[in-house]
Amino acid sequence: MNHSTEQLDPVRAPSPDQPDGTRSGVHWAASIMPIVERFGLLILLVAVVVFFAVYPATSQIFPTMANFKNIAANEAVLIVVALAVLVPMVAHRFDLSAGAVVALASIAAAKATTSMELPLAVGVVVGIGVGLVVGLVNGALIAYCRANSLVITLGMSTLLIGAGAYWSGYQTLVGVPQSLTSFGSGFWLNVPKSVWLVVCVALGVSYLLGMTVYGRRLLSIGSNESAANLVGMPVQRTVMTAFAVSGGLAGLAGVLLLARTGSAASGVGTGYLLPALAAIFLGSTTIRPGRFTVAGTLTGVFFVAVSINGLTLAGTEDWVEPVFNGGAVIVAVAISSLLTHRRLTGSPRQYKC
């Protein structure tokens, strides 16, 4: 006779004393929870779209193709910023300077194409290059000086805001080339050109993080940095280049912002940081719960964007947007922490934020 002392999981193997209805309910809940966990945010996004499509105050405007195109075009800059912050986030490093880089890059591109009278292509390169340099400085300090990423990038953000104000002369820069603003407001195949750019950037970042050795190194560092060091991974170089990529993408977002608005000013990019973080952490609760992914981040961006758009059309006041963004960050960080702990420990019952 086999006297095994192995204890069965109470969720997967309920006691024979339980009624059949209770056992079937437990099995049903156990089978449905993984689906809800993986696609809950997507389901919620669909529910929000359906709600505002039938809600009387928004049903005339919200479900129109023109409104959806407007949402996609307006979120183009935010998506690029979110993807920029996402890259070092995979390695569990924060880049809080991305918003300030957006503003400085837009000022640099505007200066290059107006007062310096440089060709448009050069102005675009200058804007992206400014972001790349800032990212390299952040990365070098964080990786090789072993400095805290939150402190370094927060200090860099403050520095860049002041530098941008001085460089712009505390004024809004205008007069950028028409060809640039035409790109920002134009359409190709009845889709905003900025959306095509975002698609290319998203595919590129997705490939970088999911299909390359570099992306696997970032994930390994984020999962267990000590183990990554022990197996000989170039941890410092990988972290530094992650911030360089983040800075370059934030610079691109600054140029795109300039194309969308036709003007540049210090401080305009800082408003993108909190929504970007909200999207990233919301995204970490879906598709692959507990991990930062491009698909999850895009889902998070559009969940926030669609919700804000619907609330705005419904006539809510201005304070609703920052409250919604802040609340989304708080809830998403808490849920992401729980899911990450569950993935690392394998425990479905005991969590630690």
Sine and cosine of phi, psi and omega as CSV:
sin_phi,cos_phi,sin_psi,cos_psi,sin_omega,cos_omega
0.00,0.00,0.68,-0.74,-0.06,-1.00
-1.00,-0.02,0.92,-0.39,-0.01,-1.00
-0.98,-0.18,0.80,0.60,-0.03,-1.00
-0.90,0.44,0.67,-0.74,0.02,-1.00
-0.99,-0.13,0.13,0.99,-0.03,-1.00
-0.88,0.47,0.74,-0.67,-0.01,-1.00
-0.99,-0.14,0.78,-0.63,-0.01,-1.00
-0.98,0.18,0.57,-0.82,0.06,-1.00
-0.91,0.42,0.79,-0.62,-0.07,-1.00
-0.92,0.40,-0.35,0.93,0.02,-1.00
-0.98,0.19,-0.65,0.76,-0.07,-1.00
-0.99,0.10,-0.49,0.87,-0.04,-1.00
-0.73,-0.68,0.99,0.13,-0.03,-1.00
-0.92,0.38,0.37,-0.93,-0.02,-1.00
-0.89,0.45,0.60,-0.80,0.04,-1.00
-0.88,0.48,-0.34,0.94,-0.01,-1.00
-0.96,0.28,-0.27,0.96,-0.02,-1.00
-0.94,0.33,0.58,-0.82,0.07,-1.00
-0.89,0.47,0.43,-0.90,-0.01,-1.00
-0.86,0.51,-0.62,0.78,-0.02,-1.00
-0.90,0.43,-0.63,0.78,0.01,-1.00
-0.91,0.41,-0.69,0.73,0.00,-1.00
-0.90,0.44,-0.67,0.74,0.00,-1.00
-0.92,0.39,-0.58,0.82,0.04,-1.00
-0.91,0.41,-0.64,0.77,0.02,-1.00
-0.91,0.41,-0.69,0.72,0.02,-1.00
-0.89,0.45,-0.63,0.77,0.02,-1.00
-0.90,0.44,-0.69,0.72,0.00,-1.00
-0.90,0.44,-0.65,0.76,-0.01,-1.00
-0.91,0.41,-0.52,0.85,-0.02,-1.00
-0.99,0.14,-0.51,0.86,-0.06,-1.00
-1.00,0.07,-0.45,0.90,-0.07,-1.00
-0.87,0.49,-0.67,0.74,0.04,-1.00
-0.85,0.52,-0.57,0.82,0.02,-1.00
-0.93,0.36,-0.72,0.70,0.03,-1.00
-0.88,0.47,-0.64,0.77,-0.02,-1.00
-0.90,0.43,-0.64,0.77,-0.06,-1.00
-0.98,0.17,-0.60,0.80,-0.15,-0.99
-0.86,-0.51,0.30,0.95,-0.02,-1.00
-0.86,0.51,-0.70,0.71,-0.03,-1.00
-0.92,0.39,-0.61,0.79,0.07,-1.00
-0.89,0.45,-0.69,0.73,0.03,-1.00
-0.89,0.46,-0.67,0.75,0.02,-1.00
-0.91,0.41,-0.61,0.79,0.05,-1.00
-0.88,0.47,-0.71,0.70,0.04,-1.00
-0.88,0.48,-0.66,0.75,0.01,-1.00
-0.89,0.45,-0.65,0.76,0.02,-1.00
-0.90,0.43,-0.69,0.72,0.02,-1.00
-0.87,0.49,-0.71,0.70,0.00,-1.00
-0.90,0.43,-0.66,0.75,-0.02,-1.00
-0.87,0.48,-0.77,0.63,-0.04,-1.00
-0.95,0.31,-0.36,0.93,0.05,-1.00
-0.96,0.30,-0.47,0.88,-0.03,-1.00
-0.96,-0.29,-0.23,0.97,0.01,-1.00
-0.91,0.42,0.80,-0.60,-0.12,-0.99
-0.81,0.59,-0.61,0.79,-0.06,-1.00
-0.94,0.33,-0.33,0.94,-0.06,-1.00
-0.83,-0.56,-0.08,1.00,-0.13,-0.99
-0.92,0.40,-0.36,0.93,-0.02,-1.00
-0.98,0.18,-0.50,0.87,-0.11,-0.99
-0.93,-0.37,-0.67,0.74,-0.14,-0.99
-0.84,0.54,-0.74,0.67,-0.11,-0.99
-0.99,0.17,0.20,0.98,-0.03,-1.00
-0.99,0.13,0.47,-0.88,0.03,-1.00
-0.90,0.45,-0.57,0.82,0.02,-1.00
-0.88,0.48,-0.63,0.77,0.01,-1.00
-0.93,0.36,-0.66,0.75,0.01,-1.00
-0.91,0.42,-0.62,0.78,0.07,-1.00
-0.90,0.43,-0.62,0.78,0.02,-1.00
-0.90,0.43,-0.67,0.74,0.04,-1.00
-0.88,0.47,-0.73,0.68,-0.04,-1.00
-0.88,0.47,-0.70,0.72,-0.02,-1.00
-0.93,0.38,-0.66,0.75,-0.03,-1.00
-0.92,0.38,-0.47,0.88,-0.03,-1.00
-1.00,-0.01,0.04,1.00,-0.06,-1.00
-0.86,0.51,-0.74,0.67,-0.02,-1.00
-0.90,0.43,-0.69,0.72,-0.01,-1.00
-0.88,0.48,-0.64,0.77,-0.01,-1.00
-0.90,0.45,-0.69,0.73,0.00,-1.00
-0.91,0.42,-0.65,0.76,0.05,-1.00
-0.89,0.45,-0.69,0.72,0.00,-1.00
-0.89,0.46,-0.65,0.76,0.03,-1.00
-0.92,0.39,-0.55,0.83,0.06,-1.00
-0.89,0.45,-0.75,0.67,-0.01,-1.00
-0.93,0.38,-0.50,0.87,-0.05,-1.00
-0.88,0.47,-0.62,0.78,-0.13,-0.99
-0.85,0.52,-0.83,0.56,0.06,-1.00
-0.94,0.34,-0.38,0.92,0.01,-1.00
-0.90,0.43,-0.51,0.86,0.05,-1.00
-0.86,0.51,-0.56,0.83,0.06,-1.00
-1.00,0.00,0.24,0.97,0.00,-1.00
0.87,0.50,0.68,0.73,0.14,-0.99
-0.85,-0.53,0.63,-0.78,-0.03,-1.00
-0.98,-0.19,0.65,-0.76,0.12,-0.99
-0.88,-0.47,1.00,-0.03,0.00,-1.00
-1.00,0.06,0.03,1.00,0.00,-1.00
-1.00,-0.06,-0.04,1.00,-0.11,-0.99
-0.86,0.52,-0.67,0.74,0.00,-1.00
-0.89,0.46,-0.68,0.73,0.03,-1.00
-0.92,0.39,-0.56,0.83,0.06,-1.00
-0.89,0.45,-0.63,0.78,0.04,-1.00
-0.83,0.55,-0.74,0.67,-0.01,-1.00
-0.90,0.43,-0.72,0.69,-0.04,-1.00
-0.91,0.42,-0.63,0.77,0.01,-1.00
-0.91,0.40,-0.63,0.78,0.03,-1.00
-0.92,0.40,-0.60,0.80,0.06,-1.00
-0.91,0.40,-0.69,0.73,0.00,-1.00
-0.88,0.47,-0.71,0.70,0.01,-1.00
-0.92,0.40,-0.62,0.78,0.02,-1.00
-0.92,0.40,-0.68,0.73,0.03,-1.00
-0.88,0.47,-0.68,0.73,-0.05,-1.00
-0.90,0.44,-0.60,0.80,-0.08,-1.00
-1.00,-0.06,-0.12,0.99,0.00,-1.00
-0.92,-0.39,-0.98,0.17,-0.08,-1.00
-0.92,0.39,-0.56,0.83,0.03,-1.00
-0.99,0.10,-0.28,0.96,0.04,-1.00
0.83,0.56,0.64,0.77,0.05,-1.00
-1.00,0.07,0.40,-0.92,0.05,-1.00
-0.85,0.52,0.42,-0.91,-0.05,-1.00
-0.86,0.52,-0.68,0.74,-0.02,-1.00
-0.87,0.50,-0.63,0.77,0.03,-1.00
-0.92,0.40,-0.65,0.76,0.03,-1.00
-0.88,0.48,-0.64,0.77,0.04,-1.00
-0.90,0.44,-0.70,0.72,0.02,-1.00
-0.89,0.45,-0.63,0.77,0.02,-1.00
-0.88,0.48,-0.71,0.71,0.00,-1.00
-0.88,0.48,-0.73,0.68,0.02,-1.00
-0.92,0.40,-0.62,0.78,-0.01,-1.00
-0.89,0.45,-0.62,0.78,0.05,-1.00
-0.86,0.50,-0.70,0.71,0.04,-1.00
-0.90,0.44,-0.63,0.77,-0.01,-1.00
-0.90,0.44,-0.67,0.74,0.00,-1.00
-0.90,0.43,-0.70,0.71,0.03,-1.00
-0.87,0.49,-0.67,0.75,0.03,-1.00
-0.89,0.45,-0.64,0.77,0.03,-1.00
-0.90,0.44,-0.66,0.75,0.03,-1.00
-0.90,0.44,-0.73,0.69,0.07,-1.00
-0.83,0.56,-0.76,0.65,-0.07,-1.00
-0.89,0.45,-0.66,0.75,-0.01,-1.00
-0.90,0.43,-0.69,0.72,0.00,-1.00
-0.91,0.41,-0.66,0.75,-0.06,-1.00
-0.96,0.27,-0.68,0.73,-0.10,-1.00
-0.98,0.19,-0.76,0.65,-0.15,-0.99
-1.00,-0.03,-0.44,0.90,0.09,-1.00
-1.00,-0.08,-0.04,1.00,0.00,-1.00
0.80,0.60,0.69,0.73,0.01,-1.00
-1.00,0.02,0.38,-0.92,0.01,-1.00
-0.95,0.32,0.79,-0.61,-0.08,-1.00
-0.91,0.41,-0.57,0.82,0.02,-1.00
-0.89,0.46,-0.72,0.69,-0.06,-1.00
-0.93,0.36,-0.73,0.69,-0.05,-1.00
-0.88,0.47,-0.76,0.65,-0.08,-1.00
-0.96,0.28,-0.48,0.88,0.10,-0.99
-0.93,0.38,-0.69,0.72,0.07,-1.00
-0.89,0.46,-0.65,0.76,0.03,-1.00
-0.89,0.45,-0.62,0.78,0.02,-1.00
-0.87,0.49,-0.72,0.70,0.02,-1.00
-0.89,0.46,-0.68,0.74,0.02,-1.00
-0.87,0.49,-0.70,0.71,-0.06,-1.00
-0.93,0.37,-0.57,0.82,0.04,-1.00
-0.88,0.47,-0.70,0.72,0.04,-1.00
-0.92,0.40,-0.67,0.74,0.01,-1.00
-0.89,0.45,-0.64,0.77,0.02,-1.00
-0.91,0.42,-0.64,0.77,0.03,-1.00
-0.89,0.45,-0.68,0.74,0.03,-1.00
-0.91,0.41,-0.70,0.71,-0.07,-1.00
-0.91,0.42,-0.60,0.80,-0.02,-1.00
-1.00,0.09,-0.05,1.00,-0.03,-1.00
0.92,0.39,0.47,0.89,-0.02,-1.00
0.86,0.51,0.48,0.88,-0.01,-1.00
-0.81,-0.59,0.30,-0.95,0.11,-0.99
-1.00,0.03,0.83,-0.55,-0.04,-1.00
-1.00,0.07,0.76,-0.65,0.00,-1.00
-0.75,-0.66,-0.02,-1.00,0.06,-1.00
1.00,0.06,0.38,0.92,0.02,-1.00
-0.94,0.34,0.37,-0.93,-0.05,-1.00
-0.83,0.56,0.61,-0.80,0.00,-1.00
-0.88,0.47,-0.54,0.84,-0.01,-1.00
-0.89,0.45,-0.52,0.86,0.02,-1.00
-0.96,0.28,-0.72,0.69,0.01,-1.00
-0.93,0.37,-0.47,0.88,0.06,-1.00
-0.91,0.41,-0.60,0.80,0.07,-1.00
-0.91,0.41,-0.67,0.74,-0.05,-1.00
-0.92,0.39,-0.50,0.87,-0.05,-1.00
-0.93,-0.37,-0.04,1.00,-0.09,-1.00
-1.00,0.07,0.13,-0.99,0.00,-1.00
-0.81,-0.59,0.49,-0.87,0.14,-0.99
-0.69,-0.73,0.83,-0.55,-0.10,-1.00
0.84,0.55,0.63,0.78,0.04,-1.00
0.90,0.44,0.33,0.94,0.07,-1.00
-0.83,-0.56,0.70,-0.71,0.00,-1.00
-0.80,0.60,0.69,-0.72,-0.02,-1.00
-0.87,0.50,-0.56,0.83,0.01,-1.00
-0.89,0.46,-0.51,0.86,0.02,-1.00
-0.93,0.38,-0.63,0.77,0.05,-1.00
-0.87,0.49,-0.66,0.75,0.04,-1.00
-0.88,0.47,-0.69,0.73,0.00,-1.00
-0.89,0.45,-0.65,0.76,0.03,-1.00
-0.86,0.51,-0.70,0.71,0.02,-1.00
-0.89,0.46,-0.69,0.73,0.01,-1.00
-0.90,0.43,-0.69,0.72,-0.02,-1.00
-0.89,0.45,-0.68,0.73,0.03,-1.00
-0.90,0.43,-0.64,0.77,0.01,-1.00
-0.90,0.43,-0.71,0.70,0.00,-1.00
-0.92,0.38,-0.63,0.78,0.03,-1.00
-0.88,0.47,-0.67,0.75,0.04,-1.00
-0.91,0.42,-0.69,0.73,-0.02,-1.00
-0.86,0.51,-0.71,0.70,-0.09,-1.00
-0.99,0.15,-0.49,0.87,-0.13,-0.99
-0.96,-0.27,-0.31,0.95,-0.15,-0.99
-0.83,-0.56,0.07,1.00,-0.05,-1.00
-0.86,-0.50,0.33,-0.94,0.07,-1.00
-0.88,0.47,-0.62,0.79,0.00,-1.00
-0.86,0.51,-0.70,0.71,0.01,-1.00
-0.89,0.45,-0.63,0.77,0.03,-1.00
-0.92,0.39,-0.55,0.84,0.07,-1.00
-0.91,0.41,-0.68,0.73,0.04,-1.00
-0.86,0.51,-0.70,0.72,0.01,-1.00
-0.90,0.44,-0.64,0.77,0.02,-1.00
-0.90,0.43,-0.65,0.76,0.02,-1.00
-0.90,0.43,-0.67,0.74,0.02,-1.00
-0.92,0.39,-0.53,0.85,-0.02,-1.00
-0.98,0.19,-0.70,0.71,-0.04,-1.00
-0.36,-0.93,1.00,-0.04,-0.06,-1.00
-0.91,0.40,-0.59,0.81,0.01,-1.00
-0.88,0.47,-0.69,0.73,0.03,-1.00
-0.91,0.42,-0.61,0.79,0.03,-1.00
-0.89,0.46,-0.62,0.78,0.07,-1.00
-0.91,0.40,-0.65,0.76,-0.06,-1.00
-0.91,0.41,-0.57,0.82,-0.02,-1.00
-1.00,0.06,0.07,1.00,0.11,-0.99
1.00,0.03,0.30,0.95,0.05,-1.00
-0.93,0.37,0.59,-0.81,0.06,-1.00
-0.97,0.23,0.96,0.27,-0.14,-0.99
-0.87,0.48,-0.74,0.68,-0.06,-1.00
-0.90,0.45,-0.71,0.70,0.01,-1.00
-0.91,0.42,-0.62,0.78,0.00,-1.00
-0.90,0.43,-0.68,0.73,0.02,-1.00
-0.91,0.42,-0.67,0.74,0.00,-1.00
-0.88,0.47,-0.71,0.70,-0.02,-1.00
-0.93,0.37,-0.47,0.88,0.07,-1.00
-0.88,0.47,-0.66,0.75,0.04,-1.00
-0.95,0.32,-0.52,0.86,0.08,-1.00
-0.90,0.43,-0.70,0.71,0.06,-1.00
-0.88,0.47,-0.69,0.73,0.03,-1.00
-0.86,0.51,-0.71,0.70,0.01,-1.00
-0.90,0.44,-0.66,0.75,0.01,-1.00
-0.90,0.45,-0.67,0.74,0.03,-1.00
-0.92,0.38,-0.61,0.79,0.06,-1.00
-0.90,0.43,-0.60,0.80,0.09,-1.00
-0.89,0.46,-0.66,0.75,0.07,-1.00
-0.88,0.47,-0.64,0.77,0.05,-1.00
-0.88,0.47,-0.60,0.80,0.05,-1.00
-0.90,0.43,-0.67,0.74,0.05,-1.00
-0.90,0.43,-0.65,0.76,0.02,-1.00
-0.91,0.42,-0.62,0.79,0.07,-1.00
-0.88,0.47,-0.67,0.75,0.05,-1.00
-0.88,0.48,-0.65,0.76,0.02,-1.00
-0.92,0.39,-0.58,0.81,-0.04,-1.00
-0.96,0.27,-0.64,0.77,-0.11,-0.99
-0.98,-0.21,-0.39,0.92,-0.04,-1.00
0.97,0.25,0.21,0.98,-0.01,-1.00
-0.50,-0.87,0.26,-0.96,0.01,-1.00
-0.63,-0.78,0.60,-0.80,0.02,-1.00
-0.41,-0.91,0.45,-0.90,0.00,-1.00
-0.94,0.35,0.62,-0.78,0.07,-1.00
1.00,0.04,-0.16,0.99,-0.07,-1.00
-0.95,0.32,-0.38,0.92,-0.06,-1.00
-1.00,0.08,-0.29,0.96,-0.08,-1.00
-0.91,0.42,-0.41,0.91,0.01,-1.00
-0.94,0.34,-0.18,0.98,0.00,-1.00
-1.00,0.04,-0.28,0.96,-0.14,-0.99
-0.93,0.38,-0.77,0.63,-0.05,-1.00
-0.90,0.44,-0.72,0.70,0.08,-1.00
-0.87,0.49,-0.57,0.82,0.03,-1.00
-0.91,0.42,-0.70,0.71,0.04,-1.00
-0.90,0.44,-0.64,0.77,0.04,-1.00
-0.87,0.50,-0.69,0.72,-0.01,-1.00
-0.90,0.43,-0.67,0.75,-0.03,-1.00
-0.91,0.42,-0.73,0.69,-0.03,-1.00
-0.95,0.31,-0.58,0.81,0.12,-0.99
-0.88,0.47,-0.67,0.75,0.00,-1.00
-0.90,0.43,-0.44,0.90,0.01,-1.00
-0.97,0.25,-0.08,1.00,0.05,-1.00
-0.99,-0.13,0.03,1.00,-0.07,-1.00
-0.71,-0.71,0.17,-0.99,-0.01,-1.00
0.88,0.47,-0.94,0.33,0.09,-1.00
-0.81,-0.59,0.99,0.14,-0.12,-0.99
-0.81,0.58,0.70,-0.72,0.01,-1.00
1.00,-0.01,-0.04,1.00,0.00,-1.00
-0.80,-0.60,0.49,-0.87,0.02,-1.00
-1.00,-0.02,0.88,-0.47,-0.05,-1.00
-0.74,-0.67,0.34,-0.94,0.04,-1.00
-0.91,0.41,-0.73,0.69,-0.01,-1.00
-0.87,0.50,-0.69,0.73,0.02,-1.00
-0.90,0.43,-0.65,0.76,0.01,-1.00
-0.89,0.45,-0.68,0.73,0.04,-1.00
-0.89,0.46,-0.65,0.76,0.05,-1.00
-0.88,0.47,-0.67,0.74,0.03,-1.00
-0.90,0.44,-0.66,0.75,0.02,-1.00
-0.86,0.51,-0.76,0.65,-0.09,-1.00
-0.96,0.27,-0.46,0.89,0.10,-0.99
-0.89,0.45,-0.75,0.67,0.02,-1.00
-0.90,0.43,-0.71,0.71,-0.07,-1.00
-0.90,0.44,-0.71,0.70,-0.01,-1.00
-0.91,0.41,-0.64,0.76,0.01,-1.00
-0.90,0.44,-0.72,0.69,0.01,-1.00
-0.91,0.42,-0.67,0.74,0.02,-1.00
-0.87,0.50,-0.72,0.70,0.01,-1.00
-0.90,0.43,-0.66,0.75,0.03,-1.00
-0.90,0.43,-0.61,0.79,0.03,-1.00
-0.91,0.42,-0.70,0.71,0.03,-1.00
-0.91,0.42,-0.46,0.89,0.03,-1.00
-0.97,0.23,-0.13,0.99,0.08,-1.00
1.00,-0.05,0.37,0.93,0.03,-1.00
-0.94,0.33,0.32,-0.95,-0.05,-1.00
-0.99,0.15,0.17,-0.99,-0.11,-0.99
-0.91,0.43,-0.45,0.89,-0.06,-1.00
-0.94,0.33,-0.27,0.96,-0.07,-1.00
-0.91,0.41,-0.65,0.76,-0.08,-1.00
-0.88,0.47,-0.80,0.60,0.02,-1.00
-0.89,0.45,-0.57,0.82,0.04,-1.00
-0.91,0.42,-0.67,0.74,0.01,-1.00
-0.90,0.43,-0.72,0.69,0.00,-1.00
-0.88,0.47,-0.72,0.70,0.01,-1.00
-0.90,0.43,-0.68,0.73,0.04,-1.00
-0.90,0.45,-0.61,0.79,0.02,-1.00
-0.90,0.44,-0.64,0.77,0.03,-1.00
-0.89,0.45,-0.72,0.69,-0.04,-1.00
-0.88,0.48,-0.76,0.65,-0.02,-1.00
-0.91,0.42,-0.69,0.72,-0.06,-1.00
-0.92,0.40,-0.65,0.76,0.02,-1.00
-0.90,0.44,-0.67,0.74,0.01,-1.00
-0.89,0.46,-0.73,0.68,-0.01,-1.00
-0.92,0.40,-0.66,0.75,0.02,-1.00
-0.88,0.48,-0.64,0.77,0.03,-1.00
-0.89,0.45,-0.68,0.73,0.03,-1.00
-0.89,0.46,-0.70,0.71,-0.03,-1.00
-0.92,0.38,-0.62,0.78,0.04,-1.00
-0.90,0.44,-0.68,0.73,0.02,-1.00
-0.89,0.45,-0.64,0.77,0.01,-1.00
-0.91,0.42,-0.66,0.75,-0.02,-1.00
-0.91,0.41,-0.60,0.80,-0.06,-1.00
-0.98,0.20,-0.55,0.84,-0.07,-1.00
-0.98,-0.18,-0.37,0.93,-0.04,-1.00
0.96,0.27,0.20,0.98,-0.03,-1.00
-0.99,-0.12,0.84,-0.55,0.02,-1.00
-1.00,0.05,-0.03,1.00,-0.14,-0.99
-0.88,-0.47,-0.46,0.89,-0.06,-1.00
-0.90,-0.43,0.87,-0.50,-0.06,-1.00
-0.87,-0.49,0.34,-0.94,0.02,-1.00
-0.58,-0.81,0.88,-0.48,-0.03,-1.00
-0.98,0.19,0.00,0.00,0.00,0.00
